[in-house]
Amino acid sequence: MKTWLAPAKLNLFLHVVGRHQDGLHELQTLFQLLDFGDALDFEATGDGRIARVGGTQLPDDDLCIRAARSLQRASGTHLGARIHLTKRIPVGAGLGGGSSDAATVLVALNQLWQTHLTEDALADLGLSLGADVPLFVRGRSAWGEGIGERLIPAELPRQHFCVVWPDISVPTKTIFSDPELTRNTPRIRIPGPFEGDRRNDLEPVARRRFPQVGDCLDWLGQFGTARMTGSGAAAFMAVGDDRAGEKLLQQLPSPLRGLVANGINRNPTFADEPDGV
């Protein structure tokens, strides 16, 4: 049975360039997929029921269940599935775990149920579940605009990252609704691996609202340029190799936790061939 990777992501930078009338924010960001993530296994059933088995138990309205049900409705299939999720990505860390899980459910069950929806159709379904879900449906590192759903695939250089997070969950809504959030960063006109002022506009708000985020960034920042990913709480830093990252983690103070991961340009379980970068 094939095990599917639901990869974590980093926002190498994240600029808020405007706000829509509906309250959603206009972003520009560079998404980097990682070779670290959750793992999902699937078993098709003939009874139409969607069930989570084993692993971390979440409510029936969690994103995995919602993703499977949305694919059922869109395709008209009468098949069901048993879904086993091995959770490794921390919740509320800005690493995209829930969105990645939902996207993997859509792609895997589309194949397992033979519902034959296109990648674009799956991405549209994913957007109804969350702004980051289309990124993971497409399974590629990418330049992102809009609310994060307008994507241009990016071939990023191979890098190693040390990722560290505090023992808290940061609600995305709390950060984006803060009145002091910068919402007018000048737009970058040429999409690509932006080399200018790589910052995360959400970081000052996260630092102020959640002091543990600031402590995490300050600790990692002792060793180089540390940035926050997404709306927090995780911080990351590029390192020379896995060994250098592991040396940093050996100094990690409690209650911070961390990992070392490699950037990838494609989800290897979505591609016909493994990521070769």
Buried (B, 14 or more C-beta within 10 A) or exposed (E): EEEBBBBBBBBBBBBBBEBEEEEBBBBBBBBBBBBBBBBBBBEEEEEEEBBBEEBEEBEEEBBBBBBBBBBBEBBEBEBBBBBBBBBBBBBBBBBBBBBBBBBBBBBBBBBBBEBEBEBEBBBBBBBEBBBBBBBBBBBBBBBBBBBBBBBEBBEBEEBBBBBBBBEBEBEBEBBBEBEEBBBEBEEBEEBEBBEEEBBBBBBBBBBEBBEBBBBBBEBBBEBEEBBBBBBBBBBBBBBEEBEBBBEBBEEBEEEBBBBBBBBBBBBBBBBEEEBEE
